[in-house]
């Protein structure tokens, strides 16, 4: 029989996996796999188990939310020969599963794991020693994802994030940063940036952007927090490029309203919002900035170097 490592987070989402586990294991066994099952015991456990037992497996499968997927992939990245990965989404939001068009039905997702085809996806490397699957972010609202208690996520689901975001509106903080990147393609090159705010350069060449910002995210996903197309509608998960979004500090409440309208209603381009694509970038700040990687705390940094690792992980999905 083929060897499978099955990593299960029993608390993700509304803990539905507990009622479907036997059916899922039956699907795996019928497909010729001998599953080694591990139920996660706490933070970082999925990463440690994937790194310890993933070597030599024909397939590694994880079930949980975006955080569980992140931990599993981070563990696999320690291996010299990375096995294919199956994912059964069971979280509150499941942004990356949406991008992959994976089924939200656990049994169907399990069937697709054993019948689908591996699809290579890019992985983000953060500061040389951490990895993320679909988003690295800082600033306004980002702390909500890792500060919202799991039991509240389970009860309210996506609404939990929205409620916590509303609470944090009054505490939006501004960060003085400088962004440097190469081989950038964006609408930035079509803009005349104000003096002292950045340097415009021909598309594909190095440029920098600096000033006061309240939010930034480096993504490889079609959905963020359940919202699609926040950066762009044209996203490829295997092109070796990130989609980057940076929001400058608004000067008035009206500016903040205009930013929100632009982000969600797709109104006229906004001078406070910058979008671009790049293979790598560096972000420097005057004070440590808290980063979030796939919804989990990624550390406080004054310098963040983020690199796209093209087609690093093969995730099985229905073609």
C-alpha positions in Angstrom: 0.0 0.0 0.0 1.0 3.6 -0.6 2.1 5.6 2.5 0.2 8.6 3.6 0.7 11.1 6.5 -2.7 12.6 7.5 -2.5 15.6 9.8 -5.7 16.7 11.4 -6.5 19.8 13.4 -9.6 18.8 15.3 -10.5 22.4 16.4 -10.5 24.1 13.0 -13.8 25.6 11.8 -16.6 24.1 13.8 -14.8 20.9 14.5 -16.8 19.1 11.8 -13.9 16.8 11.0 -14.7 14.7 14.1 -18.0 13.5 12.5 -16.4 12.8 9.1 -13.0 11.3 10.1 -14.0 7.6 9.6 -15.6 8.3 6.2 -12.4 10.2 5.1 -10.1 7.4 6.3 -12.3 4.9 4.5 -11.8 6.9 1.2 -8.1 6.9 1.7 -7.8 3.1 2.4 -10.1 2.2 -0.5 -7.7 4.2 -2.8 -4.8 2.1 -1.7 -3.2 4.3 1.0 -2.1 3.3 4.5 -2.6 6.5 6.5 -0.6 7.5 9.5 -2.9 9.8 11.4 -1.7 12.6 13.6 -4.1 14.8 15.6 -2.5 18.1 16.3 -1.9 19.0 19.9 -1.2 22.7 19.7 0.7 25.5 17.8 3.6 24.4 15.5 2.7 20.7 16.0 1.6 20.2 12.4 4.9 21.7 11.2 7.0 19.5 13.4 5.1 16.3 12.4 5.3 17.1 8.7 9.0 17.7 8.9 9.6 14.6 11.0 7.4 12.0 9.2 6.9 13.6 5.8 10.1 12.2 4.3 9.4 8.9 2.4 5.6 9.4 2.3 3.8 9.1 -1.1 1.4 11.7 0.0 0.9 14.1 2.9 -2.7 15.3 3.6 -3.7 18.0 6.1 -7.2 19.0 7.3 -7.7 22.3 9.1 -7.7 26.0 8.3 -5.2 28.2 6.6 -2.9 28.1 9.7 -2.8 24.3 9.6 -2.0 24.4 5.9 0.8 26.9 6.6 2.3 24.8 9.4 2.2 21.6 7.2 3.9 23.3 4.3 6.5 24.9 6.5 7.3 21.4 7.8 7.5 20.0 4.3 9.9 22.8 3.3 12.5 21.3 5.7 12.6 18.1 3.5 15.0 17.5 0.6 12.4 15.6 -1.3 8.9 17.1 -0.8 6.0 14.8 -1.3 2.7 15.9 -2.9 0.2 17.6 -0.6 -3.5 17.1 -0.2 -5.7 19.6 1.6 -9.1 19.1 3.1 -10.2 22.6 4.1 -12.0 22.8 7.5 -11.3 26.4 8.8 -13.4 29.5 9.2 -12.4 31.3 6.0 -10.2 28.9 3.9 -8.8 31.6 1.6 -6.2 29.5 -0.2 -8.7 26.6 -0.6 -10.9 29.1 -2.5 -8.0 30.0 -4.7 -7.4 26.4 -5.5 -11.1 25.8 -6.0 -11.1 22.9 -3.5 -14.4 21.5 -2.4 -15.9 22.8 0.9 -17.4 19.4 1.4 -14.9 17.3 3.3 -15.8 13.9 1.8 -15.6 15.4 -1.7 -12.3 17.1 -0.9 -11.0 13.7 0.3 -12.1 12.0 -2.9 -10.3 14.7 -4.9 -7.1 14.2 -2.9 -6.9 10.6 -4.1 -8.2 11.1 -7.6 -6.8 14.6 -8.5 -3.6 15.8 -10.0 -0.7 17.7 -8.4 -0.7 21.4 -9.2 2.6 23.4 -8.4 2.1 26.6 -6.4 4.5 29.3 -5.3 5.5 29.6 -1.7 6.7 32.7 0.1 9.9 32.8 2.1 9.9 35.4 4.9 13.2 36.6 6.3 15.0 33.4 5.2 13.6 31.2 8.0 9.8 31.3 7.8 7.3 30.4 5.0 3.8 31.5 4.0 1.4 30.0 1.6 -0.8 32.9 0.5 -0.3 36.1 2.6 2.3 38.0 4.6 0.7 41.2 6.0 1.2 44.0 8.5 -0.8 46.9 9.9 -4.5 47.6 10.3 -6.7 44.6 11.2 -3.9 42.0 10.7 -3.7 41.2 14.3 -7.4 40.2 14.3 -6.6 36.9 12.6 -4.3 35.6 15.4 -5.9 37.4 18.3 -9.5 36.2 17.7 -10.1 33.2 20.0 -10.6 29.8 18.2 -13.9 29.3 20.0 -15.2 32.6 18.7 -14.1 31.7 15.2 -15.9 28.4 15.5 -19.2 30.0 16.6 -19.3 33.0 14.3 -17.0 32.0 11.5 -16.3 34.7 9.0 -18.4 37.2 11.0 -15.9 36.9 13.9 -13.3 38.6 11.8 -15.6 41.4 10.8 -16.6 42.1 14.4 -13.1 42.2 15.6 -12.1 44.4 12.7 -14.8 47.0 13.6 -13.4 47.0 17.2 -9.9 47.9 16.0 -10.9 50.8 13.7 -10.2 53.3 16.5 -6.6 52.0 17.0 -5.3 52.1 13.5 -1.5 52.7 13.7 0.8 54.4 11.1 4.2 53.0 10.2 7.1 54.8 8.5 8.5 52.4 6.0 10.6 52.1 2.9 9.9 49.4 0.3 12.5 48.3 -2.2 12.0 45.7 -5.0 13.2 44.7 -8.4 11.5 43.5 -11.6 8.3 45.2 -10.5 5.3 45.5 -12.8 2.4 47.8 -11.7 0.3 50.9 -12.0 3.0 52.6 -9.9 5.0 53.3 -13.0 2.1 55.1 -14.5 1.8 57.5 -11.6 3.7 60.6 -10.8 4.5 60.1 -7.2 4.9 63.2 -5.0 8.3 64.3 -4.1 9.7 62.4 -1.1 7.1 59.6 -1.5 9.0 57.4 -3.9 10.9 57.0 -7.1 9.3 56.2 -10.4 11.2 54.0 -12.8 10.5 52.1 -16.1 8.5 48.9 -15.6 10.8 46.0 -14.8 13.5 48.0 -13.0 14.2 48.6 -9.4 12.2 51.2 -7.5 11.5 52.3 -4.0 8.4 53.6 -2.2 8.5 55.3 1.2 6.2 57.2 3.6 3.6 56.6 6.2 1.5 53.4 5.8 -1.3 51.8 7.8 -1.4 48.4 5.9 0.5 46.2 3.6 0.2 42.7 2.3 2.2 40.4 0.0 -0.1 37.8 -1.4 -0.4 34.8 -3.7 -4.2 34.3 -3.5 -7.5 35.2 -5.1 -9.2 35.6 -1.7 -8.2 37.5 1.4 -10.4 37.3 4.5 -13.1 35.9 2.3 -13.0 38.8 -0.1 -12.0 38.2 -3.7 -10.0 40.4 -5.9 -8.7 42.9 -3.3 -5.3 43.2 -5.1 -6.2 42.1 -8.6 -8.6 39.8 -10.4 -5.7 38.4 -12.5 -3.9 36.1 -10.1 -1.8 33.1 -11.0 -0.6 30.8 -8.2 2.4 29.5 -10.1 3.9 32.5 -11.9 6.7 33.2 -9.5 5.3 36.7 -8.6 3.6 38.2 -5.6 0.7 40.6 -5.7 1.5 43.5 -3.3 -0.9 46.0 -1.8 0.2 49.0 0.3 -2.2 51.6 1.9 -0.8 55.0 2.9 -2.0 56.7 6.1 -5.2 58.7 5.3 -5.2 62.3 6.4 -8.9 62.7 7.0 -11.9 60.3 7.8 -13.0 61.0 4.2 -9.7 59.7 2.9 -10.3 56.5 4.8 -13.8 56.2 3.4 -12.5 56.6 -0.1 -9.9 53.9 0.5 -12.5 51.5 1.7 -14.7 52.3 -1.3 -11.9 51.8 -3.7 -10.9 48.5 -2.1 -14.4 46.9 -2.0 -16.5 48.9 -4.6 -13.7 49.3 -7.2 -14.2 53.0 -7.7 -11.7 55.4 -9.2 -7.9 54.7 -8.5 -6.9 56.1 -5.1 -3.7 58.0 -4.4 -3.4 56.2 -1.0 -3.5 52.7 -2.5 -0.5 51.2 -4.3 -0.6 47.8 -6.1 2.2 46.0 -7.9 3.7 42.6 -8.7 7.2 41.5 -7.9 9.3 38.4 -7.3 10.9 39.8 -4.1 10.9 42.9 -1.9 12.4 44.4 1.2 10.5 46.5 3.7 12.4 48.6 6.2 10.8 50.3 9.2 11.9 52.7 11.9 10.3 50.5 14.6 9.5 46.8 14.8 6.4 45.9 12.9 4.2 42.9 13.7 3.8 40.6 10.7 1.1 38.0 10.1 1.8 34.9 8.0 -1.3 33.1 6.8 -3.3 34.3 9.8 -0.6 33.4 12.4 1.8 35.7 14.2 5.1 35.9 12.2 7.2 38.1 14.4 8.2 41.7 14.9 10.6 43.0 12.3 12.4 46.3 11.4 13.6 44.6 8.1 11.6 42.1 6.2 12.9 40.3 3.1 10.3 38.4 1.2 11.1 36.1 -1.7 8.8 34.1 -4.0 9.8 30.4 -4.3 8.3 29.5 -7.7 6.3 26.2 -7.9 7.8 24.9 -4.6 4.9 22.7 -3.4 2.6 20.5 -5.5 -1.0 20.5 -4.1 -3.4 17.8 -5.4 -6.7 19.2 -6.7 -9.5 18.3 -9.2 -8.3 19.4 -12.6 
